[in-house]
Amino acid sequence: MAILYDVSGNKNPNTNGKDIGKINVEELASVTGCMIPELADTMCITQILADTGYSPMTLDECNQAVQEGKLGIKACYLNKDYWTGAVKACGGVQNMPTKDQLAQLANYLYNTDSVSSSGITYEGLDTEKASQFISASPASNYFYVWSVQESSDGNACRRNFYSTKTYLQCLGRHSSGSLAVCVSN
């Protein structure tokens, strides 16, 4: 599929390469910065960071961010908070994936449509599709991705991606090893 355009409208020369051009869908996806063009209609992944690529926030840093209202974080609980570090690395909670978006990602990576936002699904991970996530992860054959979901008791939710299953888990925000996947909608 391609998009054709004419920059001069009905005026001449109406010649390919002069005032008529085209953009292929793959090129459009790369122009928008979406890392997985197949998901660009519902979720544009712009960055994948291992926890070695972002720093956990301290309690003081987190409280300051809450007070300033810059990142959209609701509350702070811990001195070494990896979830808030992921939020900061992505530029705010609005750039973190929702549980539904993580389910869409799982459906893509497991070649299925059976993954729901909160259920467990037993499918085989397509390691070729998942290679950019796996290569960013400290583990060699599985990875975890933080979601935007923040709970009031110092926990946040992430989706776990294993070779034969995927599921949502809410756990302490001090947990390291989760990827920060930044999105734009």
Buried (B, 14 or more C-beta within 10 A) or exposed (E): EEEEEBEEEEEEEEEEEEBBEEEEEEEBBEEEEBBBBEBBEEBBBBBBBBBEBBBBBBBEBBBBBBEEEEBBBEEBBBEBBBBBBBBBBBBBBEBBBBBBBBBBBBBBBBEBEEBBBBEEBEBEBEEEBBEEBBEBBEEEEBBBBBBBBBBEEBBBBBBBBBEEBBBBBBBBBBBEBBBBBBBBE
